[in-house]
Amino acid sequence: MANFDLMRRLAVNTGGKILLLVMDGLGGLPREQGGPTELEAAHTPNLDRLAREGSTGLSIPVARGIAPGSGPAHLALFGYDPLVYDIGRGVLESVGIGLDVNPGDVAIRGNFCTVDKNGIITDRRAGRISTEEGAKRIDVLRDIKIPGIDIDIEIAKEYRFAMVWRGEGLNGHIADTDPQQTGLAPLPAKALSPEAERTAEIANQWLAEARERLRGHEPANMATLRGFAMDPALPKYSDVYKLKAACVAVYPMYKGVSKLVGMDVIPTTAHDTTEDEFKKVAEIWNDYDFVFCHIKYTDSRGEDGNFDAKVKVIEGVDQALPILFDMNPDVVIVTGDHSTPATYKAHSWHPVPTLLWAPATHMTDRAECFGERECMTGALGQFPATDLMPLALAHAKRLTKYGA
């Protein structure tokens, strides 16, 4: 990971401006042996130009063979070792939608799901209902009362919601109630340590009440709870890297992790397109040293198993890239937080295609386009994703020399 004590010593307040563009779940696999991956199949003249003019490689989000969640994978991109800074999804989601998470609070991410008359899950995401429909279910749940506990609950996006519980003696060491597959009933909340037993009991009380209230509200007629977590108190970008940083993202979880590391979160709406996001980046560009821009639907289409749709998302990003070129950034990094091959329908352990473009401060390699196979032979090699921030700072001339 980035050595934060070293970064504090070497980072300076002056230098070039950095753009980090993350296409969630970018990495993929061929759908037939010897064929192209989603990225390789996409028509991406702008990304290919950046690859030819830049340096390429493959980043490893957590460790070889480990498929990461989005939270740990983004922490790695931001320079935080995800094995050291373990942040639960509940905190990320809650902070991302504007809920306060204070010391002692427990934050939780929830999913609406569909269960049959026997209580068996038939759809873990409730048909990906709209955010508006999700908000109607939140109104049904909002006034659930648990003695001694204050509850804040809000819709996040589509079938996702977030809750924060406040009260004495709470503990977030609780297992998810989502069994991660259909054909099973939601799991009861289970404490993973003795200190969390009371909080698990509270969770089961809340779930029992939610089950009754959501009955008849198909397809979102039940909920599962995931990512029980508490405030991690992370080091901040302004302190560690001397950067004034901003985040442009649509999904709450990515806003949450950005806010936790000290980035300003730029307002967006659920309906913002890639082009909308890029225009927001351009609007704020002069006010920041570092901007992180997140694209979600590469990951969504990979999880859906839709190879062609993921290709189209990548092509849409490429078509909109001139909006970012016009800002004249000094350093551009394009990567994903992890791989989500459509053939796998889930996050995977495969290293992630990465390009670094900084024409004033680096040498090009022999990459002719941006794709997994080209990145295998690139100048960056295979490297921990936590190395990206020091590399970005160095290429932006924002690090002084170490030692005499």
N, C-alpha and C positions, 0 to 999 in steps of 0.2 A: 504494500500500500504506500501511498504518499506519506513520507515521514513528516508529520506535521510540525515537529520541533524544527526540523531542517527547513521546511517550507517557510515557516515564520522568519527564520534567519535570512533566507536568501530572496524571498519575494519582495518586489518593489512596486510602488504605486503607479509607475509609468510603463509605457510600452504599447504594444499592439493590441488590437481588439480581437476577441475570440468568439467564434460561433460553434456551438456543439449541436449538431442535428442528429437526433436519434429516431430511427425508424424501428419502432418496437417489434421485436421478434424477427428482425431482418433476415438472419441466416436461415438457410433452407437445405433441402436435399432434392436430388432428381426424383421424378415420379416413375421413371424407368431407368434401368441400369445404363450408365453412359450418357444419359440425357442431361439437359441443363437444370440447374436449380431455378427457383423463382426469380432470383436476382439476375442470374445469367440469361434467363429467357426474356426478361423485360427489355424493352427498347429504351435505353437510358443514355442518350448522347451527352447530356450535361454531366452526369455522374462519371461517364467514361472519360470525358475531358479532364475532370478533376483528378481521376486516377492516373491518367497519363502525365499530368503536370505535377502530381504529388507523390506521396509514398503510401504504400499499402501494406496490409498485414492482417492477422487474425487475432482478435482479443479473446481472452478467457475470463468470463465474468467472475467465477468464484474459484474453481479448481478443475483440473481435468476430470472429465467424467461426471461432473455435478451439474444437474439441470437446475438453474436458479429461478426463484420467484422474481417478479418485477422490482420489488422493493430492494432486495439485496443487490440485484444487477445494476440498478441505477446508482445506489451508493458506491458501488465499485467504479462506475464511470466518473463519479464525482471525487474519487480518490480515497474513499473510506473503505477499509477492509471489512467486507460484509460478515466475516467470521468474528470480528471484534465488535463491530457496531451492529447488533442484531435488533432491528426495528420491526415490530409487528405491523401487519397490514392495517390493523384497526387504527393505529395512530396516523399512518400515512393517509388513509382515506378520510378520517375525521378532520385532520388539519387541512387537507386539500379542499374540503367544502366549507371551511370557515368555522368549524367547531373548535372551541378552546379545549386543549388537553393540558391540564395542570398536574403538578406533582401529586400523586396519590389517586388520580383518576384512572379508570380503565376505559380504553377506547376499543371499539369492536366494529368490524366490517360485517354487514349482513347481505345475504342474497335472498331475493324472493325465488321460490321454486314452485313446481307443480307436483302435488301428490294425488294419488288415486283414492278411492273410497276406503282402502285398507291402510292408508298412510304411507304408501310406497312412492318414492320419488320417480316420476316419469320424465321430468325435465328439470335439470339443476338450475337453469337460468330463466324459467318461467316464460319460455318462448321469446326471450330478449324483448320483453315489453318495453314500450316507450318510457322515457323519463316522466312524461305527464301521467301515464298510468301508474308508474311506480309511486309518484307523489300522492295519488289517491289512496294507495294502500298505507302509506305513511300516516295519512290523516286518520285512518282506522286504528293505527297502533299508538298514536302520539300520547294519549292520556292513560296508557298503562301505568299503574301505580305499584311500586314495590316499597314497603315500609323502610324508612331510613335511607333511601336512595333517590337522588335527583337524576332524571334521565333527559338527555338531549338526543333527539333523533331527527335525521333529515335524509331526504333522498340524495343520492350521489349522481348516478347516471344509469338510465335504463332499469335493470333489475337490481342494481346495487344500492345499498344504503349504509349509513354509518350511525353509530350511537356512542355517546360518552356517558359513563356512570360516575357519579360523585357520591362519596359517603365514607364512613370510617372503615378502616381495615380491609379495603379492597385489594385484590391481587390478580394480575392478568395471566398467571401461569395456568391456562386452561386450554384443553384441546378443542379443535374445531368440531362443530356438529355436522358439517357437510361430509358425507361418506365418500365424496369424490367420484361417484358413479351412480347411474340410475339403477332401478331395480332393488334398492335398499331403502329402509326407513331412515329419516334423519337421526343422527346419533344424539344421545343425551350429552349435555355439557359435563365434562369430567375434569376434575382438578388434577394437575400434574405435580402439585406439591401440597403438603398439608396446609400451608398458609392460604391456598386458593380455595379451600373447601367451601367456605361461606359464599364466595363469589360464584362458584359453580352452582350452588343452590339457587342463588338469585337468577342466574342465567336460565336454569330449568323452570323457575317460576315464570319468567318473562316468556319463554318459548311456549309454555302451556297456555298462557293467556293469548299469545299471538295466534296459536293454532285455532282457538275458538273464534277469535275476531275475524280471521281471514277465511273462515269456512264459507264457501259459496262465492269467493272472489277469484275464481279461475280466470286465467291460468296461474295467477300469483296467489295461491291459496295456502301457502306455508312459507316459512323462512328458515334459513340456516345461518348460524353465526360462525365467523371465522376471524382469525388474526387478533385475538385478545392481546392487548398490549398496553404498555405504559410509557410515559415520556422518557426518551433516551438521553436528552441533553447533549446534542452533538456539537463539536467545534464548528465555527461559522466561517464561511468563505471570506468575509471581510477581514477576519483575524488571521486565518491560515494563509490565504493566497493574496491578500491585499486587493481583492477584486470587488467592484460593485457589480453584482450579478442579478440577472433576471431570468424568469422562466415563462415561456409561452407554451401552454399545454391545455388540452380540453378536458381530459379525464382527471378526476380529483386526486387519485393516488399519486400521480406524478407532480401535481401541484403541491401535495403534502410533503413529499420527500424533498422537494426544492425549498419549501418554506422552512423545513427543519434544518437545512444547512445554511440558511440565511439569505436565500435569494428573494427578491421581490417577485411576487406572482402577479402577472399581468392578466386583467380580467378577460375571459373568453366566454363563449356560450356553447351549449351542447351542439349547436348547429354549425359551428365554424368549420369550414373546409380547410384543406391544406393551404390553399391560396389565401384564405382569410388569416390563417396563422402566420404565414410568411409576411403578409402585409403588416400585421401587428409587430412582428420582429423589426421590420423596416421603420415603423413609426417610432419605436423606442430606441433604436440602434445608437443614436448619438448620445443617449443618456447613460449608457452602460459600457463596462469593460468586457463583459462576458454575457452571452445570451444562450440559454439552453432552449431548444425548440423540440417538442415531442410530437411524433406522429403515431397514432394508436393502431390504425386499421390494418397495417401489415401483420400485426400479431393476431388480430381478431379473425382475419381471413385464413391465417395459418391454423388457428384453433378450430375453425369451421371445416378444415380439410379441403378448402377451395383453392387449389393451386392457381387457376387462371385469375381468380379475383385478387389474390395476393399480388400477382404480376401486375394487374391493372393499378393497384394502389401504388406500387413502386413507380410505375410509369407516370402516374399523376404527380407524384412528388418531383420527379425529374422535370416534367413540363413546367412546374411552378418555380424551379430553382433560379431562373433569371431574376426574380424579385430579390433574392438574397445576393446574387452576384452584384447587383446594382449598388449595394451598400459598401462595396470595396472592403470586405473584411481582411484582416491580416493573416488570421489563422482560421481554417475551417476543418472541423473533424466531422466525418459522416460515419455512423456506425449503427448498431442495434444494441439493445441491452442484453439480448440473448438470442438464440435461434428458436424459431417456431416453424419447423417444416410442415407443410400441408399434409405430407404423407404420414406424419407422426401425430398431428392434431393436438399437439401439446408443446410446452417449453421443452427444449432438449439441451444436451450437454455440448453440442457441436460449437467449436470456436466461431466467432462472429466476424464477418467481413468488415474491415475498417480502413478508411483512408484519411490521411492527413495532408492538407494542402496549405502550404505556407511558402509561396514562391520566393520571398526575400531571404529565407533562412534555411532551406533544405535542398538536398539533391533529389532528383527524380529517380525512380527505379524503372524496371522494364515492363511494368504493367501497361497493357493496352486498353483495358476496360475494367469496370468495377464488378467483380464477381468472386465467388469462393475460390475457384481454381487459380485465378490471377493473384488473389491475395495470399495464397499459399506460398508463393515465391517472392513476395514483396519485401521491401527493405525493412519494414517494421518487424517482420518475423511473426512468430506466435508469442504473445506477451500478456501479462496480467492486465485486465482492464484498469486496474488502479494506477497503472503507469501513464494513463492518458493525460491526466491533469498536469503532472510535471512536464510531459512532452509539450503540451499546449503552451504552458507558461514559458518554457525555454524558447520555443519557436516564436513566441510573441515578444521576446527579449524582456521578460518580466522576472528573470532570476539572475541574481548576481553570482559571481564566481565563488566556489567553495574552497576555502583555504588560501594560503599565501601563494 
